[in-house]
Amino acid sequence: MRIEQDALGKVKLPDDVYYGAQTKRAVDNFPISGLTLPRKFIKAQGVVKLAAARANNGLGELDKKVFRAIEKAALEVIKGTHDDHFVVDVYQAGAGTSQNMNVNEVIANRAIEILGGKKGDYNIVHPNDHVNMAQSTNDTIPTAMYIASYEALKEHLVPVFKGLKNSLLHKSREFDGIVKAGRTHMQDAVPIRLGQEFGGYAETVKKDIHRIERASESLLNLPIGGNALGTGINARAGFRNKVLREIRKITGIKFKGCDNLFEGIQNVTPALEVSAMLRGAAVSLTKIANDLRLLSSGPRTGFAEIQLPAVQPGSSIMPGKVNPVMAEMMNMVCFQVIGNDTTISYACQASQLELNVMKPLIAYNLISSIDILSNAVDVFTRRCVDGITADVKRCKEYADATLAMATALNPIIGYSAAAEISKEAYRTGKSVRQLAIEKGILTENKAKTLLNPRKLTGK
């Protein structure tokens, strides 16, 4: 064990941990969920601390030997070497002070060790004076959140969404010649091609990608350099530009400073904007997943127009039953993302005066939404959409049987008369085409042309 001291007094710590007194107090104060901020966020914190150390060293504010030790420790944090030492619960001190001190203490104690000292000897490297130099919780936590979220969107979520879009486009081409009955209000509607239906799904995902990409651009505006309130107190002139330049070098992403640092620290609007687009995508994906469940329902008592890949047995009591489990999983993830957005919305509106103090909760839910949605879309594409097949015969039967075929008679006999044909077809079990011929409305040859389901679907 070792003893450390902070502003409130002495704290006993296991000697093998890199975190210090303030982190230990947070662990004791907040035994809430057992959840900690994710690896992506910890990596981004390492990026911020590395960039700040390099900026301060370049300005002559940080001793070179101390800087080199901090630099090495921060790089280890970025690599994930010390992930076990980030132990503060998501539900913690407002704004993320405990989280910021967790990374400051881990880097400081590791830097002390690199320099040959013993953990806790902050005369060598101090978590506040050196690691947190020219920074505050109030600018570093949102900066880390935006870096982590942007990287996750760019490297994982957008690529898998594009994969889903491409898979749906492939299916739209594969199914383009298959005519089926459309349905509105869950009732018979005019014919449509199965490929057209899947083309609509592909376009839906494409538009969600565009919305997410546009929203993610707001994450490029970092409040780093604003320090506590936006004034940049205790930071040397030039620090903000230098630290932003270093973040760009480390990440390879064109991050820039907020237009107004005071607004950037008061609000967490970029997170709100991105979360809203994720919520929108979740709504779209729920619709697509539900449609696939309906279209594959059966196999004998449902629509059964398509078959989803059988990936696992569906019942512990009904032998041979196979359920649309990938679509069901997609629904669950989408519902969670929508719930996360509600949490983020409430947390974002909880800003008071100069600071939003709900940032750890916002960061956790935003990154969680990106992660689970990315993973879900990936497996949904590979283990469901890619393997969908169509029942051509079933689709044709529905296309021929739909009562809405009477719509094509509107220009010839009018809406009201066509409605009577539709109702008679339902009563008698005859097709609209059959009745139109029997009643002399159309000749057989004319019926083949006018009531051809394929021609009614357009080009």
C-alpha positions, 0 to 999 in steps of 0.5 A: 500500500501507499499513502497519497494526499490531496486537498481533502487529506490522506488516501490509502491506495494499493501500490500496484495501481497507477491511479491516485487519491482523487480517483480512489475517492471517486471509486469509493463515492460512486459504486453505482453501475460497474460501468466505466467509459469505453476504450475509445474514450480512454484512447481519446483522453490519451490523445488529448494529454499527449497533444497538450504535453507536446504543445506545452513543451513546444511553448517551453512550459514543460521540462523536457525530461518530464515531457518525455516521460509524460509522452511515453505514458500517454502513448501507452494509454492510447495503446490500451496498456493501462486500461485496467486502471481506468476505474471511475463509474460512468455515474460520477462527479459532474462534468467528468472531473473524476474521469479527467483526474483518473487519466492525469493520475495514471499518466503522472504515476507511470511517468514517475515510474519511467523517471525512476521514482515511486508512484505517488511522488508528485514532486517528480511529475504532478497530475495537475501541474504537469499532465493537466497543464493549461487544461481543465476537465471542462475542455478536455472531456468534451474534446475526448468525447468528440474525438472518440465519437468521430473516429468510431463513426468514420472507422466503423459505423459509416462503413458498415452502413454502406455495407448494408446499403450495398447488400440491399442494392444487390438484392434489389437488382436480384429481385427486380423481376419478381412481381408481388402485391404491394400492401398499404395499411396492411391491406392489398395494394397495387402490384410492386416488384420485390426489387423495388421494395428492396431498392426503397430500403437501400435508399433509406439507408443511403439517406441515413448515411448522409445525415450521419456524415453531415452531423458528424462534421460538428464533432470536428469543432473542439473546445480544447484551449478554452480551459475552465470556462472558455477564457483559456486561463493559465494557458500560454498564448499559442497553446490552443493552436499548438494543441489542435495541431498536435491532435490533428497529427496524432489522429490524422483527422482535420479537427479544429477549434470551436468558433466560440469557446464559451458556447463550446463549453456551455453546450454539448450540441455536437453530441446531441446532433449526432445522437439525433441522427443515430436515433433517426437511423434506428427508426429506419432500421426498425422499419426495415427489420420489421418488414423483413420479419413480415415478408418472411413470416410463415412459412405456411401461415404468413406472407412467406414471400422471402426466406431469411437465412436460418442461423439458429433453432427458434424454439425450445419446445416447437421442433423445427421452428426457425425465427427471424432472430437477426431482425429481432436483434436489430430491433432491440439495438434500435430501441436501445439507441432511441433510449440512449438519445432520450438520455442524451437529450435530457443530459444536454438540456441540463446545462446551467450557465457556463457548463454542462455537468452531464458529460460523462453520461453523454459520452457513455451513451453516445459512444455506446449507441455508435458501437452497438449500432455498428456491430448490429448492422454488421452482423445483420448484413452478413448473417441476414440480408446477404442471404435473403432468398425470394419465393417467386411463385408465392409472390406471383400468386399474391400479385395476381390475387390482389384486389387492388388490381381494380385500380387499373380499371379506374380510367375505363369505368371510373373509381366507383365501378372499379370499387364494385368489381373489387368487392365482387372479386372478394365475395366470389373469390374470382380475380379482378381480371376474370370479372373484367373479362366476364363483364365485357369490360375488357377483352382477353387480349386487352386484359393481358395488357392492362391487368399485367401485374409486371407492367403495372409496376412501371420501369 
